[in-house]
Amino acid sequence: MKKSIIWWLTIVMSLTFGALLYFQIMYLENMVKMREAQFSENVMRSLSSTSAFLERKETLHFLEEDVNIIESSLYEGSSFHNSGESNIRYSVENHDSTVTNYTLIAEPDRSRQKTPNIGKTQSVGNLESRYRDMQEVIRSQYLYQQGLLNEVILSILRDAGSRPVFERADSTVVRNYLTSELENNGLDVPFEFAVTTSKNAIIYASGGYDEHLEKGIYSQVLFPNTDSQLRLNVEFPTKRNYIFSSVRFIIPTLAFTLILLVVFLYTILLAFRQKKLSEMKTDFINNMTHELKTPISTISLAAQMLNDESVTKSPASLKHLSQVIADESKRLRFQVEKVLQMSVYDNSGSGLKFSVVDANQIVETVTHTFKIKVEKYGGSISCNTEAADAKVNVDEMHFTNIIYNLLDNAVKYMKEEAEPNLSITTRDIDSKMLEIRVSDNGIGIKKEDLKKIFEKFYRVSTGNRHDVKGFGLGLAYVKKMVTIFEGSIAAESEIGKGSTFIITLPLAK
């Protein structure tokens, strides 16, 4: 699959998942807002009902009080007027020293007459007179009730404000009725409440009420039809949990969408990685074919020349061909060894033989062996083993290959116009770590390549140079082995000034 197709699929799927997540989040947000609005509406409806209930309760209190006053006036000092008529007239003295007159219409004795005689002598069978008398009875009763209600209203306006708050709004009554109203409105939620003044001074409050809570407090004026300054405040500690519990069924869908998005992105990442790995393997196979074919062709040509009698008769030619065969065989063996080294890379260090070795001694040995190759190009190599304690626990063969690979890369990537100048040093960082530095004056490595040089099959671009051969396995092998030895490796480089590879290994205990 082409990389462009993968990119288009990635963009389309990412936009699809992004839109899906956006709509789900917006739906969740709208659901939460709607639930909050419903919650607030039900709470305010419950508070309004509680306030109306307290008003009715207070009205009932004054109504009962005035009825009791009237009844006591009837029997204990009210002035009755009965001039032999069936009606009873009486007067009641009010709290403000005013006097209210009432008339009770007595029902006549039906055993003596079939038609009631109300207020005055009536003629039997006079329907018009009876109708007027009934109207008079109704009017008198209406006036009595009206006077009683007016008295109650005057009492409320006059005396309600002077009643103690605990009598007007008893905490137990408020809690019980408010609980009932909230349940009737579908809110079975724990709450805390307080009765305050208009300036938020708390008169009394339930145990868990938090007066410093800025949001989430619902307030309702108590006794709004009077000059009362009382307010009923209610807060719900578990409001957020209650609201989100009603929309929590959406949260799993968001989680599943996110999981799908992560899996999709990981799959795309794997696809790019596999494509890159496939390209690297293709380059590796091409390079390996070329690297193996060249020495084999050279050895084959030398063998054919040895069959020529004229060549075998010349000692110089025979020596030259023998040297060519030896060199190319050595080169072929080295390339095959490079490939075999990667079996260790893939097997995570299985089959290694660890032992405590002297790193200074191995570094000096490899330097001495490599000196001939460097001097071949007119260069030089220096070795400075400053480490006092260089005992490390490693596989000796692979540790030797690490040093050899770093020096070999330094020669491969030397500048054409300058003689190679290599140096290798060892020193103790502290009592637990050993540092090995391999430096050169080669072409250097770009910053963007420094992060990738230790990847498998990765090869740094060398511009117009085509004489640098390899599989891109050397530094990957070095990184893997150093990691197995519980150490670390880093690279410092500057274009045109050379590179330095820094290996840090733990000292043997």
C-alpha positions as CSV (number, residue, x, y, z in Angstrom):
1,M,0.0,0.0,0.0
2,K,1.3,3.4,-0.9
3,K,2.2,5.8,1.8
4,S,-0.2,8.5,0.4
5,I,-3.1,6.1,0.7
6,I,-2.2,5.4,4.3
7,W,-2.1,9.1,5.0
8,W,-5.5,9.7,3.4
9,L,-7.0,6.9,5.4
10,T,-5.5,8.3,8.5
11,I,-6.8,11.8,7.9
12,V,-10.3,10.5,7.0
13,M,-10.6,8.2,10.0
14,S,-9.1,10.8,12.4
15,L,-11.7,13.4,11.2
16,T,-14.5,10.8,11.6
17,F,-13.4,9.8,15.1
18,G,-12.9,13.5,16.0
19,A,-16.4,14.4,14.8
20,L,-17.9,11.4,16.6
21,L,-16.2,12.4,19.9
22,Y,-17.3,16.0,19.4
23,F,-20.9,15.1,19.0
24,Q,-20.9,12.7,21.9
25,I,-19.3,15.4,24.2
26,M,-21.8,18.0,23.0
27,Y,-24.7,15.6,23.6
28,L,-23.3,14.8,27.1
29,E,-22.9,18.5,27.8
30,N,-26.5,19.3,26.7
31,M,-27.9,16.4,28.7
32,V,-26.1,17.7,31.8
33,K,-27.4,21.2,31.2
34,M,-30.9,19.8,30.7
35,R,-30.7,17.7,33.9
36,E,-29.5,20.7,35.8
37,A,-32.3,22.8,34.5
38,Q,-34.9,20.2,35.4
39,F,-33.3,19.8,38.8
40,S,-33.4,23.5,39.4
41,E,-37.0,23.8,38.3
42,N,-38.1,20.9,40.5
43,V,-36.3,22.4,43.5
44,M,-37.8,25.9,43.0
45,R,-41.2,24.3,42.6
46,S,-40.7,22.5,45.9
47,L,-39.5,25.6,47.6
48,S,-42.5,27.6,46.3
49,S,-44.9,24.9,47.6
50,T,-43.1,24.9,51.0
51,S,-43.4,28.7,51.2
52,A,-47.2,28.5,50.3
53,F,-47.7,25.8,52.9
54,L,-46.1,27.9,55.6
55,E,-48.4,30.8,54.6
56,R,-51.5,28.6,54.8
57,K,-50.3,27.3,58.1
58,E,-49.9,30.8,59.4
59,T,-53.3,31.8,58.1
60,L,-54.9,28.8,59.8
61,H,-53.2,29.9,63.0
62,F,-54.7,33.3,63.0
63,L,-58.1,32.0,61.8
64,E,-58.3,29.6,64.7
65,E,-57.1,32.4,67.1
66,D,-59.9,34.8,66.0
67,V,-62.5,32.1,66.1
68,N,-61.5,31.4,69.6
69,I,-61.8,35.1,70.5
70,I,-65.3,35.2,69.0
71,E,-66.4,32.2,70.9
72,S,-65.0,33.5,74.1
73,S,-66.7,36.8,73.5
74,L,-70.0,35.1,73.0
75,Y,-69.9,33.4,76.4
76,E,-67.8,35.8,78.5
77,G,-68.8,39.4,77.9
78,S,-70.2,39.9,74.5
79,S,-73.3,42.1,74.5
80,F,-76.4,40.3,73.2
81,H,-79.5,42.1,72.0
82,N,-82.8,40.1,71.7
83,S,-86.0,42.0,71.5
84,G,-88.1,39.0,71.4
85,E,-87.2,38.2,67.8
86,S,-85.7,35.0,66.5
87,N,-82.4,36.7,65.5
88,I,-79.6,37.2,67.9
89,R,-77.4,40.3,67.7
90,Y,-74.1,40.6,69.4
91,S,-71.0,42.8,69.4
92,V,-67.3,41.8,69.7
93,E,-64.5,44.1,70.8
94,N,-61.4,43.8,68.6
95,H,-57.7,44.1,69.5
96,D,-57.6,47.7,68.3
97,S,-60.6,48.6,70.6
98,T,-63.0,48.7,67.7
99,V,-66.3,46.9,67.9
100,T,-67.8,44.6,65.3
101,N,-71.5,43.8,65.3
102,Y,-72.8,40.4,64.2
103,T,-76.3,39.0,63.8
104,L,-77.1,35.2,64.1
105,I,-80.3,34.3,62.2
106,A,-82.2,31.7,64.3
107,E,-84.2,29.1,62.6
108,P,-87.9,29.2,63.7
109,D,-89.7,26.3,65.3
110,R,-90.9,24.1,62.4
111,S,-93.3,22.2,64.6
112,R,-95.6,25.2,64.9
113,Q,-95.3,26.5,61.4
114,K,-94.4,25.2,58.0
115,T,-92.9,28.4,56.7
116,P,-90.0,30.0,58.6
117,N,-90.6,33.4,60.0
118,I,-87.3,35.2,59.8
119,G,-86.8,38.8,61.0
120,K,-90.5,39.8,60.9
121,T,-94.0,38.5,60.7
122,Q,-94.7,36.8,57.4
123,S,-97.8,35.7,55.7
124,V,-98.2,32.0,55.1
125,G,-97.8,31.1,51.4
126,N,-96.2,34.4,50.5
127,L,-93.4,33.1,48.2
128,E,-92.1,36.6,47.5
129,S,-91.7,37.3,51.2
130,R,-90.0,34.0,51.8
131,Y,-87.5,34.6,49.0
132,R,-86.6,38.0,50.4
133,D,-86.2,36.5,53.9
134,M,-83.8,33.8,52.5
135,Q,-81.8,36.4,50.8
136,E,-81.5,38.3,54.0
137,V,-80.3,35.1,55.8
138,I,-77.6,34.5,53.1
139,R,-76.5,38.1,53.2
140,S,-76.2,38.1,57.0
141,Q,-74.1,34.9,56.9
142,Y,-71.9,36.3,54.2
143,L,-71.3,39.5,56.1
144,Y,-70.4,37.4,59.2
145,Q,-67.9,35.4,57.2
146,Q,-66.5,38.4,55.5
147,G,-66.0,40.2,58.8
148,L,-64.3,37.1,60.2
149,L,-61.9,36.9,57.2
150,N,-61.2,40.6,57.3
151,E,-60.3,40.2,61.0
152,V,-57.9,37.3,60.1
153,I,-56.2,39.4,57.4
154,L,-55.8,42.3,59.7
155,S,-54.4,40.0,62.4
156,I,-51.8,38.6,59.9
157,L,-50.8,42.0,58.7
158,R,-50.6,43.4,62.2
159,D,-49.2,40.5,64.2
160,A,-47.4,38.1,61.8
161,G,-44.1,39.9,61.9
162,S,-44.0,39.8,65.7
163,R,-44.3,36.0,65.9
164,P,-41.0,34.1,66.5
165,V,-39.4,32.6,63.5
166,F,-39.4,29.1,65.1
167,E,-43.3,29.3,65.3
168,R,-43.8,30.7,61.8
169,A,-41.3,28.2,60.2
170,D,-40.6,25.3,62.4
171,S,-37.5,23.5,61.3
172,T,-39.1,20.0,61.6
173,V,-42.1,21.1,59.7
174,V,-40.0,22.7,57.0
175,R,-37.7,19.7,56.6
176,N,-40.6,17.2,56.5
177,Y,-42.7,19.1,54.0
178,L,-39.7,20.0,51.8
179,T,-38.7,16.4,51.7
180,S,-42.2,15.4,50.7
181,E,-42.4,18.0,48.0
182,L,-38.9,17.0,46.6
183,E,-40.0,13.4,46.5
184,N,-43.2,14.3,44.8
185,N,-41.1,16.1,42.1
186,G,-38.9,13.1,41.6
187,L,-35.9,14.3,43.7
188,D,-34.9,11.8,46.3
189,V,-31.7,13.6,47.2
190,P,-30.2,14.5,50.6
191,F,-30.2,18.2,51.3
192,E,-29.3,20.8,53.9
193,F,-31.3,24.0,54.5
194,A,-31.2,27.2,56.5
195,V,-33.6,30.1,57.2
196,T,-31.9,33.4,56.8
197,T,-32.6,37.1,56.7
198,S,-32.5,39.1,53.6
199,K,-28.8,39.9,54.3
200,N,-28.0,36.2,54.6
201,A,-27.7,36.2,58.3
202,I,-28.5,32.6,59.4
203,I,-31.3,32.3,61.9
204,Y,-31.1,28.5,62.1
205,A,-29.6,25.9,59.8
206,S,-29.3,22.1,59.5
207,G,-26.0,20.5,60.6
208,G,-24.4,20.1,57.2
209,Y,-25.3,23.5,55.8
210,D,-22.3,25.3,54.2
211,E,-22.9,29.1,54.2
212,H,-19.7,29.7,52.2
213,L,-20.9,27.7,49.2
214,E,-21.1,30.1,46.3
215,K,-22.9,27.9,43.8
216,G,-25.6,25.3,44.2
217,I,-27.7,27.2,46.8
218,Y,-31.4,27.6,46.0
219,S,-33.3,30.4,47.8
220,Q,-37.0,31.2,48.2
221,V,-38.6,34.2,50.1
222,L,-40.9,33.0,52.9
223,F,-44.2,34.8,53.5
224,P,-43.8,37.0,50.4
225,N,-47.3,38.6,50.9
226,T,-46.1,40.3,54.1
227,D,-43.2,42.5,54.9
228,S,-41.2,39.4,56.0
229,Q,-37.4,39.4,55.4
230,L,-37.1,35.6,55.8
231,R,-35.6,33.4,53.1
232,L,-35.3,29.6,52.9
233,N,-32.0,28.4,51.4
234,V,-31.4,24.9,50.3
235,E,-28.2,23.2,49.1
236,F,-27.6,19.7,47.8
237,P,-24.2,18.2,48.6
238,T,-24.6,15.3,46.2
239,K,-26.2,17.3,43.3
240,R,-23.3,16.7,40.9
241,N,-23.3,12.9,41.5
242,Y,-27.1,12.9,41.1
243,I,-27.0,14.7,37.8
244,F,-24.1,12.7,36.3
245,S,-25.7,9.4,37.5
246,S,-28.6,10.1,35.2
247,V,-26.3,10.5,32.2
248,R,-23.6,8.0,33.1
249,F,-24.8,5.6,30.4
250,I,-23.1,8.0,27.8
251,I,-19.7,7.7,29.5
252,P,-19.0,4.1,28.4
253,T,-19.7,5.1,24.8
254,L,-17.1,7.9,25.1
255,A,-14.6,5.4,26.6
256,F,-15.2,2.9,23.8
257,T,-14.8,5.6,21.2
258,L,-11.5,6.7,22.7
259,I,-10.3,3.1,22.8
260,L,-11.2,2.7,19.1
261,L,-9.3,5.9,18.4
262,V,-6.2,4.8,20.3
263,V,-6.3,1.4,18.6
264,F,-6.7,3.0,15.2
265,L,-3.8,5.4,15.8
266,Y,-1.7,2.5,17.0
267,T,-2.6,0.5,14.0
268,I,-1.7,3.3,11.7
269,L,1.6,3.8,13.5
270,L,2.3,0.1,13.1
271,A,1.5,0.3,9.4
272,F,4.0,3.1,8.9
273,R,6.6,1.3,11.0
274,Q,6.1,-1.9,9.1
275,K,6.2,-0.1,5.8
276,K,9.4,1.6,6.9
277,L,10.8,-1.7,8.1
278,S,9.9,-3.3,4.8
279,E,11.7,-0.6,2.9
280,M,14.7,-1.0,5.1
281,K,14.7,-4.8,4.6
282,T,14.5,-4.3,0.9
283,D,17.5,-1.9,1.0
284,F,19.3,-4.4,3.3
285,I,18.7,-7.3,0.9
286,N,20.0,-5.2,-2.0
287,N,23.0,-4.0,0.0
288,M,23.7,-7.5,1.3
289,T,23.5,-9.0,-2.2
290,H,25.9,-6.4,-3.5
291,E,28.3,-6.7,-0.5
292,L,28.4,-10.5,-0.8
293,K,28.5,-10.6,-4.6
294,T,31.5,-8.3,-4.9
295,P,34.0,-10.4,-2.9
296,I,32.6,-13.6,-4.4
297,S,33.2,-12.3,-7.9
298,T,36.7,-11.1,-7.0
299,I,37.6,-14.5,-5.5
300,S,36.1,-16.3,-8.5
301,L,38.1,-14.1,-10.9
302,A,41.3,-14.7,-8.9
303,A,40.7,-18.5,-9.0
304,Q,40.3,-18.4,-12.8
305,M,43.6,-16.5,-13.1
306,L,45.3,-19.1,-11.0
307,N,44.4,-21.6,-13.7
308,D,46.5,-19.6,-16.1
309,E,50.0,-21.2,-16.3
310,S,51.6,-17.9,-17.1
311,V,50.3,-16.5,-13.8
312,T,51.4,-19.5,-11.7
313,K,54.9,-19.2,-13.1
314,S,55.2,-15.6,-11.8
315,P,55.8,-15.6,-8.0
316,A,54.8,-11.9,-7.8
317,S,51.5,-12.5,-9.6
318,L,50.8,-15.6,-7.5
319,K,51.5,-13.7,-4.3
320,H,49.3,-10.8,-5.4
321,L,46.4,-13.2,-6.3
322,S,46.8,-15.0,-3.0
323,Q,46.6,-11.7,-1.2
324,V,43.5,-10.7,-3.1
325,I,41.8,-14.0,-2.3
326,A,42.8,-13.6,1.4
327,D,41.5,-10.0,1.6
328,E,38.2,-10.7,-0.2
329,S,37.7,-13.8,1.9
330,K,38.3,-11.8,5.1
331,R,35.9,-9.1,3.8
332,L,33.3,-11.8,3.0
333,R,33.7,-13.3,6.4
334,F,33.3,-9.9,8.0
335,Q,30.0,-9.2,6.2
336,V,28.6,-12.6,7.1
337,E,29.6,-12.0,10.7
338,K,27.7,-8.7,10.6
339,V,24.5,-10.5,9.6
340,L,25.0,-13.2,12.2
341,Q,25.5,-10.6,14.9
342,M,21.9,-9.6,14.5
343,S,20.7,-13.0,15.7
344,V,22.0,-11.9,19.1
345,Y,20.0,-8.7,18.6
346,D,16.8,-10.6,17.9
347,N,17.3,-13.2,20.7
348,S,17.7,-10.4,23.3
349,G,21.2,-11.6,24.4
350,S,20.6,-15.3,24.7
351,G,23.8,-17.4,24.5
352,L,26.1,-14.6,25.8
353,K,29.0,-15.6,28.1
354,F,29.5,-12.9,30.7
355,S,32.8,-12.6,32.5
356,V,34.7,-9.8,34.3
357,V,37.3,-8.3,31.9
358,D,39.6,-5.4,31.9
359,A,38.1,-2.8,29.5
360,N,41.5,-0.9,29.2
361,Q,43.2,-4.0,28.0
362,I,40.6,-4.8,25.3
363,V,40.5,-1.2,24.1
364,E,44.3,-1.2,23.8
365,T,44.3,-4.5,21.9
366,V,41.6,-3.3,19.4
367,T,43.4,0.0,18.9
368,H,46.7,-1.7,18.1
369,T,44.9,-4.0,15.6
370,F,43.1,-1.1,14.0
371,K,46.2,1.1,13.8
372,I,47.3,-0.5,10.6
373,K,44.0,0.2,8.8
374,V,44.1,3.9,9.9
375,E,47.7,4.4,8.9
376,K,46.7,2.9,5.5
377,Y,44.8,6.2,4.9
378,G,47.7,8.3,6.3
379,G,45.8,8.9,9.6
380,S,46.5,8.2,13.3
381,I,44.8,6.8,16.3
382,S,45.5,7.5,19.9
383,C,44.5,5.5,23.0
384,N,44.4,7.0,26.5
385,T,43.2,4.6,29.2
386,E,42.8,6.9,32.2
387,A,40.4,4.7,34.1
388,A,42.0,3.3,37.3
389,D,39.3,0.7,37.6
390,A,38.1,-0.7,34.3
391,K,36.7,-4.1,35.4
392,V,33.4,-4.7,33.7
393,N,31.0,-7.7,33.5
394,V,30.5,-8.3,29.7
395,D,30.7,-10.8,27.0
396,E,34.3,-10.3,25.8
397,M,33.8,-11.2,22.2
398,H,30.8,-8.8,21.7
399,F,32.5,-6.1,23.8
400,T,35.4,-6.3,21.4
401,N,33.0,-6.1,18.4
402,I,31.5,-2.9,19.9
403,I,34.8,-1.1,20.0
404,Y,35.7,-2.4,16.6
405,N,32.4,-1.3,15.0
406,L,32.8,2.2,16.4
407,L,36.3,2.6,15.0
408,D,35.3,1.0,11.7
409,N,32.5,3.6,11.3
410,A,35.0,6.4,12.1
411,V,37.1,5.3,9.2
412,K,34.2,4.7,6.8
413,Y,32.8,8.2,7.3
414,M,36.1,10.1,7.2
415,K,36.5,13.3,5.2
416,E,38.1,12.8,1.8
417,E,40.3,15.9,2.0
418,A,41.6,15.2,5.5
419,E,43.5,12.4,7.1
420,P,41.5,10.4,9.7
421,N,42.4,11.3,13.3
422,L,40.8,8.9,15.8
423,S,41.0,8.8,19.6
424,I,39.7,6.5,22.2
425,T,39.7,7.2,26.0
426,T,38.5,5.5,29.1
427,R,37.9,7.1,32.5
428,D,36.0,6.5,35.7
429,I,32.9,8.7,36.2
430,D,32.5,7.6,39.8
431,S,33.1,4.5,41.8
432,K,30.3,2.7,39.9
433,M,30.6,3.7,36.3
434,L,33.1,3.5,33.4
435,E,33.0,5.8,30.4
436,I,34.5,5.0,27.0
437,R,34.7,7.8,24.4
438,V,35.4,7.1,20.7
439,S,36.0,10.3,18.7
440,D,36.9,11.1,15.1
441,N,37.3,14.1,12.7
442,G,35.0,12.7,10.0
443,I,32.1,14.2,8.1
444,G,29.8,14.3,11.1
445,I,26.1,13.5,11.6
446,K,23.1,15.8,11.2
447,K,20.9,16.5,14.2
448,E,17.9,14.8,12.7
449,D,19.9,11.7,12.1
450,L,21.4,11.5,15.6
451,K,18.0,10.2,17.0
452,K,17.8,7.4,14.4
453,I,21.4,6.2,13.9
454,F,20.8,3.3,16.5
455,E,17.8,2.0,14.6
456,K,17.9,-1.3,12.8
457,F,18.7,-0.9,9.1
458,Y,19.0,2.9,9.3
459,R,21.9,4.4,7.3
460,V,22.9,8.0,7.4
461,S,22.9,9.8,4.1
462,T,26.5,10.5,2.9
463,G,25.6,12.9,0.1
464,N,27.5,12.2,-3.1
465,R,29.7,9.5,-1.6
466,H,29.0,6.0,-2.9
467,D,32.0,4.1,-1.4
468,V,30.5,3.7,2.0
469,K,29.1,0.1,2.2
470,G,27.1,-1.5,4.9
471,F,23.7,-2.9,6.0
472,G,22.7,-0.4,8.7
473,L,23.2,-3.0,11.4
474,G,26.4,-1.9,13.1
475,L,25.2,0.8,15.4
476,A,21.9,-1.1,16.1
477,Y,24.1,-4.0,17.2
478,V,26.2,-1.7,19.4
479,K,23.2,-0.2,21.0
480,K,21.6,-3.6,21.7
481,M,24.7,-5.1,23.2
482,V,25.4,-2.0,25.4
483,T,21.9,-2.2,26.7
484,I,22.3,-5.9,27.5
485,F,25.4,-5.0,29.4
486,E,23.2,-2.6,31.4
487,G,24.9,0.4,30.0
488,S,24.0,3.3,27.8
489,I,25.4,4.9,24.6
490,A,25.0,8.4,23.2
491,A,26.3,10.3,20.3
492,E,27.6,13.9,19.9
493,S,28.3,15.2,16.4
494,E,28.6,18.4,14.3
495,I,28.6,18.5,10.6
496,G,32.1,18.8,9.2
497,K,33.8,18.5,12.6
498,G,33.4,14.8,13.5
499,S,31.5,12.7,16.0
500,T,32.0,11.3,19.4
501,F,30.3,8.1,20.8
502,I,30.1,7.8,24.6
503,I,29.6,4.4,26.2
504,T,28.8,4.2,29.9
505,L,29.1,0.8,31.6
506,P,28.7,-0.3,35.2
507,L,31.8,-1.5,36.9
508,A,31.9,-5.1,38.1
509,K,31.1,-5.6,41.7
